[in-house]
Amino acid sequence: MSMAENLRKVTGLGRVGGLRKVARLARRRRVDLSHPARSPLGSSVVNWVMYQGGVRVPECTDLAEAVKKVRGSDEGFVWLGLHEPTVREFAGVAGLFDLHPLAVEDAVEAHQRPKLERYGETLFAVFKTVCYVEHEQLTATSEVVDTGEIMVFAGEDFVVTVRHGRHGSLGPLREELEAQPEQLAKGPAAVLHAIANHVVDDYLSVTDAVQADIDQVETDVFSENGARTDPGRIYQLKRELLELKRAVVPLGRPVEDLATRPIRVVGPEIQAYFRDVSDHLMRARDQIAAFDDLLNSILQAHLAQVTVAQNEDMRRITAWAAVIAVPTMVCGVYGMNFDHMPELHWRFGYPLVMSVMAAGCLALYRGFRRNGWL
């Protein structure tokens, strides 16, 4: 069985014209991968396109033929997009493009750290995608950041993208690239850069949105009733920020390698673009580090406010206990029922004792009030 036949079988298309049908459907409709379904095309294949000179070649409707054509002419490349493929579905793709088994395993299983690996003449890059989850009000259980993954296989004449998650659609990115044929003509490295740039731009957008949540929490903590703020909101925001940090920080080394190290697939003219991506990534990393420090400060300030509020409550309780202790002491003395007690049978004894208790309570109250205890 040939590679093309194997590919058609494992991707579930079942007929010789299956890939042609996929191509026709992909051209007729815009694929929205934000939908939880794996692929509107009925399989893991989202779309595939052949490019020559930075321009889409519409007349080529068979993937195997397209790969053979670009390899025979040493011009152009093929871009194949997949969404959450299974091992069986990806086997034909791996055979067609001669992908390394270890990279194929990572691409299928997902849950990888951002990284860049070289297998012969093929680059394998993993990007963590993030998106901001809209919410009316931040609570102790609110989801703020949702993550996914994009794996990219880039060779001399092909790009295979594997996406995991409900967001991070590359359809709009493909359209933007096709509107810039001079950039797309630079080959698979241009697609790799566009994906990296797209992912990092999403990082910056998410950090801006997270900053709004942090500002709201900060305002609530330092408000008049800041001590009553639910600390669970701060902890939840820190957990979501940690998830964002795990996506952003490890990408620094791979992007730096793409921008500085000599790599055959990535030419010098593309490395300049990766240096710009590295700058944007550094900005996102700095923002996340600053947010983390700020949240720690907000949490410490909240705990300090709670401690101060508790101390104020204890001072009030102590002050009122001291005020109540005066009549309690006098009443306790006169409640001992001794026969020979001062002024026990005096007509003005009761008013005098009540006056003394009232004067003592008033003096204590004014003293505590002047010192800020009441």
C-alpha positions as CSV (number, residue, x, y, z in Angstrom):
1,M,0.0,0.0,0.0
2,S,1.4,3.4,-1.0
3,M,1.9,6.3,1.4
4,A,-0.9,8.2,-0.2
5,E,-3.3,5.3,0.2
6,N,-2.2,4.8,3.7
7,L,-2.8,8.4,4.5
8,R,-6.3,8.3,3.0
9,K,-7.1,5.2,5.1
10,V,-5.8,6.4,8.5
11,T,-7.4,9.8,8.2
12,G,-10.8,8.2,7.8
13,L,-11.5,9.6,4.3
14,G,-11.9,6.1,2.9
15,R,-12.0,7.0,-0.9
16,V,-9.4,8.0,-3.4
17,G,-11.2,11.3,-3.8
18,G,-11.5,11.8,0.0
19,L,-8.7,14.4,0.3
20,R,-10.1,16.2,-2.8
21,K,-13.4,16.4,-0.9
22,V,-11.7,17.8,2.2
23,A,-9.9,20.5,0.1
24,R,-13.2,21.5,-1.6
25,L,-15.0,21.7,1.7
26,A,-12.1,23.7,3.2
27,R,-12.3,26.2,0.4
28,R,-16.1,26.6,0.6
29,R,-16.4,27.2,4.3
30,R,-14.4,29.0,7.0
31,V,-13.5,26.6,9.7
32,D,-14.1,27.9,13.3
33,L,-12.1,25.8,15.6
34,S,-13.3,27.5,18.7
35,H,-16.2,25.0,18.6
36,P,-15.6,22.1,20.9
37,A,-15.9,19.6,18.0
38,R,-12.6,18.3,16.7
39,S,-13.1,19.3,13.1
40,P,-16.1,20.3,11.0
41,L,-14.6,18.3,8.2
42,G,-15.3,15.1,10.0
43,S,-11.7,14.1,10.8
44,S,-8.6,15.5,12.3
45,V,-7.7,17.1,9.0
46,V,-8.6,20.8,9.2
47,N,-7.1,22.0,5.9
48,W,-4.1,21.6,3.6
49,V,-2.8,24.0,1.0
50,M,0.1,24.0,-1.4
51,Y,2.0,27.3,-1.9
52,Q,4.4,28.3,-4.7
53,G,6.0,31.7,-4.8
54,G,3.9,32.6,-1.7
55,V,0.6,32.0,-3.6
56,R,-1.9,29.2,-3.0
57,V,-2.1,26.6,-5.8
58,P,-5.8,25.8,-6.0
59,E,-5.6,23.3,-8.9
60,C,-3.7,20.7,-6.8
61,T,-6.3,18.7,-4.9
62,D,-4.4,15.7,-3.8
63,L,-2.0,16.0,-0.8
64,A,0.4,13.2,-1.9
65,E,0.6,14.7,-5.4
66,A,1.3,18.2,-3.9
67,V,4.1,16.8,-1.8
68,K,5.6,15.0,-4.7
69,K,5.3,18.2,-6.9
70,V,7.1,20.5,-4.4
71,R,9.8,18.0,-3.8
72,G,10.3,17.5,-7.5
73,S,10.5,21.2,-8.4
74,D,12.3,22.3,-5.2
75,E,9.9,25.2,-5.1
76,G,7.0,25.9,-2.7
77,F,5.8,23.9,0.3
78,V,2.7,22.2,1.7
79,W,0.9,23.3,4.8
80,L,-1.2,20.6,6.5
81,G,-3.3,21.5,9.6
82,L,-4.6,18.9,12.0
83,H,-6.8,19.2,15.1
84,E,-6.3,16.6,17.9
85,P,-5.4,13.6,15.7
86,T,-5.3,10.1,17.0
87,V,-2.3,7.8,16.6
88,R,-4.0,6.0,13.8
89,E,-5.0,9.2,12.0
90,F,-1.5,10.6,12.3
91,A,0.3,7.5,11.2
92,G,-0.1,8.3,7.5
93,V,1.0,11.9,7.9
94,A,4.1,10.8,9.8
95,G,4.9,8.4,6.9
96,L,4.3,10.9,4.2
97,F,6.6,13.6,5.7
98,D,9.0,11.2,7.4
99,L,8.4,12.5,10.9
100,H,10.4,11.2,13.9
101,P,8.4,8.8,16.1
102,L,9.3,10.6,19.3
103,A,8.0,13.9,17.9
104,V,4.9,12.2,16.6
105,E,4.2,10.8,20.1
106,D,4.5,14.2,21.6
107,A,2.2,15.7,19.0
108,V,-0.5,13.2,19.5
109,E,-0.4,13.0,23.3
110,A,0.0,16.8,23.9
111,H,0.5,18.2,27.4
112,Q,4.1,19.2,26.5
113,R,6.2,22.1,27.7
114,P,7.1,24.7,25.1
115,K,10.3,23.5,23.3
116,L,12.2,23.3,20.1
117,E,13.8,20.1,18.9
118,R,15.6,19.1,15.7
119,Y,15.2,15.7,14.1
120,G,17.4,15.6,11.1
121,E,16.3,18.4,8.7
122,T,12.9,18.8,10.5
123,L,12.1,21.2,13.3
124,F,9.6,20.3,15.9
125,A,8.3,23.2,18.0
126,V,5.7,23.2,20.8
127,F,3.8,26.4,21.6
128,K,1.4,26.8,24.5
129,T,-1.6,28.8,23.5
130,V,-3.6,30.8,26.0
131,C,-6.9,32.7,26.0
132,Y,-8.7,34.8,28.5
133,V,-11.9,33.4,29.9
134,E,-14.5,36.2,30.2
135,H,-16.4,36.4,33.5
136,E,-18.7,38.9,35.0
137,Q,-17.1,38.8,38.4
138,L,-13.9,37.2,39.7
139,T,-14.7,34.5,42.3
140,A,-12.7,31.9,44.2
141,T,-13.6,29.4,41.5
142,S,-13.4,31.6,38.4
143,E,-11.5,30.3,35.4
144,V,-9.3,33.1,34.1
145,V,-6.9,31.5,31.7
146,D,-7.5,28.6,29.3
147,T,-4.5,26.9,27.7
148,G,-4.0,24.7,24.6
149,E,-1.1,23.6,22.4
150,I,0.1,24.0,18.9
151,M,2.8,21.7,17.6
152,V,4.6,22.6,14.4
153,F,6.7,20.3,12.2
154,A,8.7,22.4,9.8
155,G,10.8,21.0,7.0
156,E,12.3,22.3,3.8
157,D,9.1,21.8,1.8
158,F,6.3,21.3,4.4
159,V,4.7,22.6,7.5
160,V,2.4,20.3,9.6
161,T,0.5,22.0,12.5
162,V,-1.2,20.0,15.2
163,R,-3.6,21.9,17.5
164,H,-5.0,20.8,20.8
165,G,-7.6,22.7,22.7
166,R,-10.8,24.7,21.9
167,H,-9.1,27.9,20.9
168,G,-6.1,29.0,18.9
169,S,-7.5,28.6,15.4
170,L,-4.9,29.1,12.7
171,G,-7.5,29.9,10.0
172,P,-7.3,33.7,10.4
173,L,-3.5,33.5,10.5
174,R,-3.4,31.5,7.3
175,E,-5.6,34.2,5.6
176,E,-3.2,37.0,6.9
177,L,-0.2,35.2,5.5
178,E,-1.9,34.6,2.2
179,A,-2.5,38.4,2.0
180,Q,1.4,38.8,2.2
181,P,2.7,36.6,-0.6
182,E,6.2,38.1,-0.3
183,Q,6.4,36.9,3.3
184,L,4.9,33.5,2.6
185,A,7.3,33.0,-0.3
186,K,10.1,32.7,2.4
187,G,8.9,29.2,3.0
188,P,7.9,27.1,6.1
189,A,10.1,29.3,8.3
190,A,7.7,32.2,7.6
191,V,4.8,30.1,8.8
192,L,6.7,29.0,11.9
193,H,7.4,32.7,12.7
194,A,3.8,33.7,12.1
195,I,2.6,31.1,14.5
196,A,5.1,32.1,17.1
197,N,4.2,35.7,16.7
198,H,0.5,34.9,16.9
199,V,1.0,32.9,20.1
200,V,3.1,35.6,21.8
201,D,0.6,38.3,20.8
202,D,-2.1,36.3,22.5
203,Y,0.2,36.2,25.6
204,L,0.2,40.0,25.7
205,S,-3.5,40.3,25.2
206,V,-4.2,37.9,28.0
207,T,-1.7,39.7,30.4
208,D,-3.6,42.9,29.7
209,A,-6.9,41.3,30.5
210,V,-5.5,39.7,33.7
211,Q,-4.2,43.1,34.7
212,A,-7.7,44.3,34.8
213,D,-8.7,41.5,37.3
214,I,-5.6,42.3,39.4
215,D,-6.5,46.0,39.5
216,Q,-10.1,45.1,40.6
217,V,-8.8,42.9,43.4
218,E,-6.3,45.6,44.5
219,T,-9.1,48.2,44.6
220,D,-11.3,45.9,46.6
221,V,-8.5,45.1,49.1
222,F,-7.7,48.7,49.7
223,S,-11.3,49.9,49.9
224,E,-13.0,50.8,53.2
225,N,-14.2,47.2,53.7
226,G,-11.0,45.6,52.3
227,A,-10.6,43.3,55.3
228,R,-13.8,41.5,54.2
229,T,-12.5,40.7,50.7
230,D,-12.6,37.0,50.0
231,P,-8.9,35.9,50.0
232,G,-9.9,33.0,47.8
233,R,-10.2,35.4,44.9
234,I,-6.5,36.3,45.3
235,Y,-5.4,32.7,45.5
236,Q,-7.5,31.8,42.5
237,L,-5.9,34.6,40.5
238,K,-2.4,33.4,41.6
239,R,-3.3,29.9,40.4
240,E,-4.4,31.2,37.0
241,L,-1.4,33.4,36.8
242,L,0.8,30.3,37.5
243,E,-0.9,28.5,34.6
244,L,-0.1,31.5,32.3
245,K,3.5,31.5,33.6
246,R,3.9,27.8,32.7
247,A,2.9,28.6,29.2
248,V,5.0,31.7,28.7
249,V,8.3,31.4,30.6
250,P,9.6,28.1,29.0
251,L,9.2,29.5,25.5
252,G,12.0,31.9,26.0
253,R,14.8,29.5,25.2
254,P,13.2,28.0,22.0
255,V,12.5,31.5,20.6
256,E,16.0,32.6,21.4
257,D,17.4,29.6,19.6
258,L,15.3,30.4,16.6
259,A,16.5,34.0,16.6
260,T,20.2,33.4,17.2
261,R,21.3,29.8,16.4
262,P,22.1,28.8,12.8
263,I,19.3,26.5,11.7
264,R,18.9,25.3,8.1
265,V,15.2,25.6,8.0
266,V,15.2,29.1,9.4
267,G,17.2,31.5,7.2
268,P,18.9,34.7,8.5
269,E,16.1,36.9,7.0
270,I,13.6,35.1,9.2
271,Q,15.7,35.1,12.3
272,A,15.4,38.9,12.4
273,Y,11.6,38.4,12.8
274,F,12.1,35.9,15.6
275,R,14.2,38.5,17.5
276,D,11.1,40.8,17.4
277,V,9.0,37.9,18.8
278,S,11.7,37.4,21.5
279,D,11.3,41.0,22.5
280,H,7.5,40.7,22.8
281,L,7.9,37.5,24.8
282,M,10.3,39.2,27.2
283,R,7.7,41.9,27.7
284,A,5.0,39.2,28.5
285,R,7.4,37.5,30.9
286,D,8.2,40.7,32.7
287,Q,4.5,41.5,33.1
288,I,3.8,38.1,34.5
289,A,6.7,38.4,37.0
290,A,5.4,41.9,38.0
291,F,1.9,40.5,38.4
292,D,3.1,37.7,40.6
293,D,5.0,40.1,42.9
294,L,2.0,42.4,43.0
295,L,-0.4,39.7,44.0
296,N,2.0,38.6,46.7
297,S,1.9,42.2,48.0
298,I,-1.8,42.4,47.7
299,L,-2.2,39.2,49.7
300,Q,0.2,40.4,52.4
301,A,-1.7,43.7,52.6
302,H,-5.0,41.8,52.9
303,L,-3.6,39.6,55.7
304,A,-2.3,42.7,57.5
305,Q,-5.7,44.4,57.2
306,V,-7.4,41.3,58.7
307,T,-4.9,41.4,61.5
308,V,-5.4,45.1,62.1
309,A,-9.2,44.6,62.0
310,Q,-9.0,41.8,64.5
311,N,-6.8,43.9,66.8
312,E,-9.3,46.8,66.7
313,D,-12.1,44.4,67.6
314,M,-10.1,43.0,70.5
315,R,-9.4,46.6,71.8
316,R,-13.0,47.5,71.6
317,I,-14.0,44.3,73.4
318,T,-11.3,45.0,76.1
319,A,-12.4,48.6,76.5
320,W,-16.1,47.6,77.0
321,A,-15.1,44.9,79.4
322,A,-13.1,47.4,81.5
323,V,-16.1,49.8,81.5
324,I,-18.5,47.0,82.6
325,A,-16.0,45.8,85.3
326,V,-16.7,49.0,87.4
327,P,-20.4,48.3,88.2
328,T,-19.7,44.6,88.3
329,M,-17.1,45.2,91.0
330,V,-19.3,47.5,93.1
331,C,-22.3,45.2,92.8
332,G,-20.1,42.3,93.7
333,V,-19.0,44.0,96.9
334,Y,-22.5,44.9,98.0
335,G,-23.8,41.5,97.1
336,M,-21.7,39.8,99.8
337,N,-24.5,40.3,102.4
338,F,-22.3,41.3,105.4
339,D,-24.1,43.0,108.2
340,H,-21.6,45.8,108.8
341,M,-21.0,47.4,105.5
342,P,-20.5,51.2,104.9
343,E,-23.7,53.2,104.3
344,L,-25.8,50.0,104.0
345,H,-28.7,51.5,105.8
346,W,-28.2,55.1,104.7
347,R,-31.0,56.7,102.8
348,F,-28.7,58.2,100.1
349,G,-26.5,55.1,99.9
350,Y,-28.1,53.7,96.8
351,P,-28.0,57.0,94.7
352,L,-24.4,57.5,95.9
353,V,-23.3,54.1,94.7
354,M,-25.1,54.5,91.4
355,S,-23.5,57.9,90.9
356,V,-20.0,56.5,91.7
357,M,-20.5,53.6,89.2
358,A,-21.8,56.0,86.5
359,A,-18.9,58.4,87.0
360,G,-16.3,55.6,86.9
361,C,-17.8,54.1,83.7
362,L,-18.0,57.6,82.1
363,A,-14.3,58.3,82.9
364,L,-13.2,55.0,81.5
365,Y,-15.3,55.5,78.4
366,R,-13.9,58.9,77.7
367,G,-10.3,57.7,78.3
368,F,-10.7,54.8,75.9
369,R,-12.4,57.1,73.3
370,R,-9.6,59.6,73.5
371,N,-7.0,56.9,72.9
372,G,-8.9,55.5,69.9
373,W,-10.0,52.2,71.5
374,L,-13.7,53.0,71.2
